[in-house]
Amino acid sequence: MEELGLELTRLRKASGLTLRRVEAAIGVSNAYLSQLETGKIKTPSPNTLFKLSQLFGGSYEDLMAKAGYPVPQSQSRQVPETVSRLAARVGEVSSSEADALADYLKFLRQQRAE
């Protein structure tokens, strides 16, 4: 679980927060948080991990996985935003339309490269 501790430390520092500020924000003692970061506490509750992910703007699923909890593949992989925007603009496409779109995109990229 050292990986979890390192990630929590990285996220906290990137957020510019001290252990005491995290304590005040989520209601978990700074001593407990320190033990999480050093790996002395191996199995934090999912609730604590959720609060930390919300505060730090990190991925709850990533923290759960680093803590050793099972995380379904479908939740750990998110669709990139550009794909979501494209799908919203185009709507449902058939398999042959998807192939044609992919071919056209390859053509456009090739034209830009030349």
N, C-alpha and C positions, 0 to 999 in steps of 0.2 A: 504494500500500500504506500510505499515511499513515493511512487509516481503520483498518487493522489495528493499527498502532502506538498510535493513540488508544484503541482498544478494549482493548488489552492493558494500557495504563496505567490506564485506568478500572477494569478488573477487579482489577488488582493493588492499587490504592489502596482500592477498596471492600472488599477482603479484609484490609486493614490490614497488608500485607506490604511489606518493603523488597526491593530487588533481591537483596541478599545472602541474605535468607531464602528467596526463590524459588530461588536458586541451590542452597542447601542442600537444599531439598525435592525438586527434580527433577533435580539434577545438570547443569544448564546454566549456564555461566559468567555472572556478572552483567554482564560486558562485552557478551556476545552478547545478553543480554536487553535491555540498554540500547539496543543498535543496532536491535533489533526494534522497541522502543517509539518510537525516533526515525525509523524508516523507512529506515535505512541498509541494513538487510538486507531484501530484498524477497521472498525465497522461503524462509521457514522450512520445515523438514521437517514433514510431517504428524505424525510422532511427537512432535516438540516441541510442536506445537499441541495434540495430545491431552493431553500431560502438563500443559500450562498450563490447559486447559479443566477437567481433573479437579481441579487445585489450586484454581482460582478458582471452581469451580462454575458455569462458563459453558457455553455451547453449542459443542461441537466443530464442528458443521456451520457455525455462524455464523463461527467463526474461519477455517475452511477457505475459506469463500466470500469473506471479507474478504482472504484471502491470494491470491485469484485461482484457487483450485482449483475444478474443477467439483463441484457438489453436487447430487445428484438431488433433484427436487422432493419426492418422497415422504419423504425423510429430513429435509428442512428444515422440513416442516410436521408438527407433532405434534397428535394429537387432544387437545383440552382434557380435563383430569381429570374435570370434571363429566360430560362426554359418556361417558367410559369407565365411570364409576360407574353412570350410567343404563343403559348397554348391558349391564353385568354384572347389574343387577337385573332388567331386562326380558327379556333374551335375544333370540333371533331374532324379527324381526317382518316381516310381509308389507308390501308397498308400501301397501296400503289401511290396514293398522294404523298404519303410520308417519304417513300423512296424518291419520288420526283422532287420534293422539296430538298431532300438531302443532296441529290445530284445538282440541283440549281445552286445551293449554297456552296458546294465544292467548286462549281464553275465560277461563281462570284469571287471566291477567295483566290482562285488561280489567276483570275484577271487582275486582281489587285497586286499579286506577287510579281507580275510581269512588268 
